[in-house]
C-alpha cells in the first residue's frame, strides 16, 4: 500500500530526519541540534474497555509509549477523537479527562487537538517528545550479548477480547487495565541509564511481532525463554478456550516464518506470544554487565521487570523460543 510513496522523499535531502524514511521504528525523530532531537508520533484506537475514563487513560499511555520506546520524554500532546453524535457529551468528557490526567502524569501537556463525528469512537494522541540524538533507542541497536528485558506482562489482547464476550473475570480485567494504564517512563529511563541502544514497545503486533522487528533491524537472533515470560493472571485459561482478537491470528500469519519454537510449546502458548497487545511494556536490549544498572532505576520506582532471554549472533531465524 505504501510502495507508491517510497520515492517521494529522498533521505539524502533530509539529513536531520534521523528516524522516519528508512527502517520503520516506533516514532519519527528529527535532529534540532547536537543536543536535541524531536520525537513525533501518533496513535489512536477504538474502545477496548467499557469505562470511559479508563479508555482515555489507556489510549494516552499507549500513544505516549512510542516516545518512551525511542528514549525520549514527552513534551506536549494533541487529542485525536472521533465520537458518535448520539452519545452523551459528558461521556467524551470522561474519555478526554482520562487521557489528560495520564498526560499530566507523564509531565507533558495537552495543547489542543481535533475531534470529528463518527459512528464508532476512536481516541488517541499525537505526541511530541525530546531526546538526545546520540542516546536514541531504536530497533536497530541490539547487539549479541545483550539481555532481553520485558517491563509489562502479556495478555491484554486475550483478556479484553474475553471481556467483550462477557467471559472475563472482573479481577483479570482490572489487572489488565492497570497494566495498560501504566506509563513506560521508568522503563525508558532505566534503559538509558543502562546504556541500552535498542528498545521497542509491545503493542498491536504482539510480543513476537515486535521482537521480530528488532531482530530484523539489528540482524541478530533473539532467544526467548517461554517460562520466563510474564503473563497477566488468567490468560492461560482464555488461551485454552482460544479467546484471541483477530489481530493475534494476523500476527501469527505475518511473523511465524521468522520464529522457531522448541518442541513442547503448545499452540495456545505460541498464540499468547503472538497476541495483539494494547499499551504493553518495553522490550529492552540491555548491554552485558548493565542489568544491575537497569534494575536499580526500576527498583527506585517500584517498577517490575523480567529478563526473558538474550541476544545472539544472527542465526537461521530471527527468534528462538525455548523453555
C-alpha positions in Angstrom: 0.0 0.0 0.0 2.8 2.4 0.8 5.1 1.4 -2.0 3.9 4.2 -4.3 5.1 6.8 -1.8 8.6 5.4 -1.3 10.3 7.6 -3.8 8.6 10.9 -2.9 11.2 11.8 -0.3 14.9 11.1 -0.7 16.6 10.5 2.7 19.7 12.4 1.4 17.5 15.6 1.1 16.6 15.3 4.8 19.8 14.6 6.8 18.3 15.7 10.1 15.5 13.2 9.9 17.2 10.5 11.9 14.3 8.0 12.0 11.5 8.0 9.6 12.3 7.4 5.9 14.4 4.2 6.4 13.6 1.2 8.5 10.3 1.6 10.4 10.5 2.3 14.1 8.2 3.4 16.9 8.3 7.2 16.1 9.8 9.7 13.8 12.9 11.6 15.1 14.2 14.9 13.8 17.5 16.4 14.9 17.3 20.0 16.0 21.0 20.4 17.0 23.8 18.3 18.6 21.9 18.0 21.9 18.3 17.8 21.0 16.1 15.8 18.7 12.3 15.9 18.4 10.3 12.7 18.6 6.9 12.8 16.9 4.3 10.0 16.9 0.5 9.4 16.8 -1.7 6.6 17.8 -5.5 6.1 18.4 -7.9 3.1 18.6 -11.4 2.1 19.3 -12.6 1.3 22.8 -11.2 -1.9 24.5 -12.9 -1.3 27.9 -16.3 0.0 28.8 -15.2 2.6 31.3 -14.8 6.0 29.5 -12.1 7.3 31.9 -10.1 4.1 31.7 -10.4 4.1 27.9 -8.9 7.6 27.7 -6.1 6.8 30.1 -5.1 3.6 28.2 -5.2 5.4 24.9 -2.9 8.2 26.2 -0.5 5.7 27.9 -0.3 3.8 24.6 0.4 6.9 22.5 3.0 8.2 25.0 4.7 4.9 24.9 6.2 5.4 21.5 8.2 8.4 22.8 9.5 6.3 25.7 10.4 3.5 23.4 12.7 5.9 21.5 14.4 7.0 24.7 12.6 10.4 24.9 10.4 12.3 27.3 7.0 13.7 26.2 6.7 17.5 25.9 3.1 18.0 24.6 0.2 16.1 23.0 -2.8 16.8 20.9 -6.1 15.0 21.3 -7.4 12.9 18.4 -11.1 11.9 18.8 -13.9 10.6 16.7 -17.2 10.3 18.6 -20.8 9.4 17.7 -23.2 12.3 17.8 -25.9 10.3 19.7 -23.7 9.5 22.7 -23.8 11.9 25.7 -21.2 14.7 25.6 -20.1 14.0 29.2 -19.0 10.5 28.1 -16.5 12.1 25.7 -15.5 14.4 28.5 -14.6 11.5 30.7 -12.5 9.9 27.9 -10.6 13.2 27.4 -10.2 13.6 31.2 -8.7 10.2 31.5 -6.2 11.0 28.7 -5.4 14.4 30.1 -4.6 13.2 33.5 -2.3 10.5 32.1 -0.5 13.1 30.0 -0.1 15.3 33.1 1.3 12.2 35.0 3.9 12.0 32.2 4.9 15.6 32.9 3.6 16.8 29.5 0.7 19.0 28.5 -2.4 18.7 26.3 -2.0 21.6 23.9 -5.1 21.2 21.7 -6.4 18.6 19.3 -9.1 17.8 16.8 -12.5 15.9 17.0 -14.9 14.7 14.4 -18.2 12.9 14.4 -18.1 9.2 13.5 -20.2 6.1 14.0 -17.5 4.4 16.1 -15.5 6.0 18.9 -11.8 6.5 18.3 -9.4 8.2 20.7 -5.7 8.8 20.9 -3.0 11.4 20.8 -0.4 13.0 18.6 2.7 13.4 20.8 5.9 15.4 20.6 8.9 14.5 22.7 12.5 15.3 23.1 15.7 13.1 23.2 19.4 13.4 22.8 20.3 12.4 19.3 23.1 10.2 20.4 21.1 8.3 23.0 18.1 7.2 20.9 16.6 3.7 21.5 15.9 2.1 18.1 15.0 -1.3 16.8 18.4 -1.5 15.0 20.6 -1.2 18.1 20.6 -4.7 19.5 24.0 -6.4 19.9 24.9 -10.1 20.7 25.3 -10.5 24.4 22.5 -8.0 25.4 20.0 -9.2 27.9 16.4 -9.2 26.7 14.2 -7.5 29.3 10.4 -7.0 29.3 8.7 -4.5 31.6 5.0 -5.5 31.5 3.3 -8.9 31.4 1.5 -10.1 28.3 -2.2 -10.9 27.8 -4.2 -7.7 27.3 -5.5 -8.9 23.9 -7.0 -12.2 25.1 -8.4 -10.7 28.3 -10.0 -7.7 26.6 -11.5 -10.0 24.0 -12.9 -12.2 26.7 -14.4 -9.1 28.3 -16.1 -8.1 25.1 -17.7 -11.5 25.1 -18.7 -11.3 28.8 -16.3 -14.2 29.6 -13.6 -12.3 31.5 -13.3 -12.4 35.3 -13.5 -8.9 36.8 -10.2 -9.3 38.6 -8.4 -10.3 35.5 -9.8 -7.4 33.5 -8.9 -5.0 36.4 -5.3 -6.2 36.4 -5.1 -5.8 32.6 -6.4 -2.2 32.8 -3.9 -1.4 35.5 -1.0 -2.6 33.3 -2.4 -0.9 30.2 -2.7 2.4 32.1 0.9 2.3 33.4 3.4 4.6 31.8 6.6 3.3 30.3 8.5 6.3 31.7 10.6 4.5 34.3 11.4 1.7 31.9 12.7 4.2 29.3 14.8 6.0 32.0 16.2 2.6 33.2 17.1 1.7 29.6 19.0 5.0 29.1 20.8 4.6 32.5 21.9 1.1 31.5 23.3 2.4 28.2 20.8 0.5 26.1 20.6 1.2 22.4 17.7 -1.0 21.3 14.1 -1.0 22.5 10.5 -1.2 21.3 7.1 -1.2 22.9 4.9 -4.3 22.7 1.6 -3.3 21.1 -0.6 -4.5 18.2 2.0 -6.8 16.5 2.3 -8.8 19.8 5.5 -9.8 21.6 6.9 -11.9 18.7 5.9 -9.4 16.0 7.8 -6.5 17.7 10.6 -8.8 18.7 10.9 -9.8 15.1 11.2 -6.2 14.1 14.2 -5.8 16.4 15.8 -9.0 15.2 15.4 -8.0 11.6 16.5 -4.4 12.0 19.5 -5.4 14.1 20.3 -8.5 12.2 20.5 -10.6 15.4 18.7 -13.6 16.8 16.6 -13.2 20.0 16.4 -16.3 22.2 13.3 -16.1 24.3 12.6 -18.4 27.3 8.9 -19.0 27.3 8.9 -19.9 31.0 10.5 -16.6 31.8 7.8 -14.5 30.0 5.3 -12.9 32.4 1.6 -13.1 31.8 -1.4 -11.3 33.4 -3.5 -13.5 35.7 -6.0 -15.8 33.9 -4.6 -15.6 30.4 -3.8 -19.3 30.3 -7.4 -20.2 30.7 -8.5 -17.8 28.0 -5.8 -19.2 25.7 -7.0 -22.7 26.3 -10.5 -21.5 25.3 -8.9 -20.0 22.2 -10.2 -16.5 23.0 -8.0 -14.1 21.0 -8.6 -10.9 19.0 -8.4 -11.2 15.2 -5.1 -9.3 15.2 -3.4 -12.2 17.0 -4.1 -14.6 14.1 -2.9 -11.9 11.7 0.3 -11.6 13.7 0.9 -15.3 13.6 0.4 -15.4 9.9 2.7 -12.4 9.3 5.6 -13.3 11.7 5.6 -17.1 12.3 8.1 -17.7 9.5 10.7 -15.7 11.5 10.2 -17.8 14.6 11.3 -21.3 15.7 9.6 -22.8 18.7 11.2 -25.5 20.7 9.2 -28.8 20.8 6.7 -28.9 23.6 5.4 -25.3 23.4 1.7 -25.7 22.7 -0.4 -23.9 20.2 -2.2 -21.8 22.9 1.2 -20.8 24.4 2.5 -19.8 21.0 -0.6 -17.7 20.3 -0.1 -15.9 23.6 3.3 -14.7 22.2 1.6 -13.5 19.0 -1.4 -12.0 21.0 -2.1 -8.4 19.9 -1.4 -6.1 22.9 -2.5 -2.7 23.8 -0.2 -0.3 25.8 2.3 -3.1 26.6 5.7 -2.8 28.2 9.1 -2.0 26.7 11.2 -4.8 25.3 14.8 -3.6 26.0 18.1 -5.0 24.9 20.4 -4.2 27.9 24.2 -4.4 27.3 26.2 -7.0 29.1 27.0 -6.1 32.7 24.4 -3.4 32.8 21.4 -5.3 34.1 22.1 -4.1 37.7 22.0 -0.5 36.5 18.7 -1.1 34.8 17.3 -2.9 37.9 18.4 0.0 40.2 16.3 2.6 38.3 13.3 0.3 38.1 13.6 -0.5 41.8 13.7 3.2 42.7 10.1 3.5 41.4 8.9 0.0 42.4 8.6 -0.9 38.8 8.8 -4.7 37.9 10.8 -6.2 35.1 11.6 -9.6 33.7 14.7 -11.0 31.9 13.1 -13.1 29.2 16.1 -14.0 27.0 19.2 -12.9 25.3 20.5 -11.5 22.1 22.6 -13.9 20.0 24.6 -13.5 16.7 22.3 -13.8 13.7 21.3 -17.4 13.0 19.0 -19.1 10.6 15.9 -17.5 12.2 15.3 -14.2 14.0 13.5 -15.6 17.1 14.1 -18.8 19.0 11.6 -19.7 21.7 12.8 -22.3 24.2 11.7 -23.5 27.6 
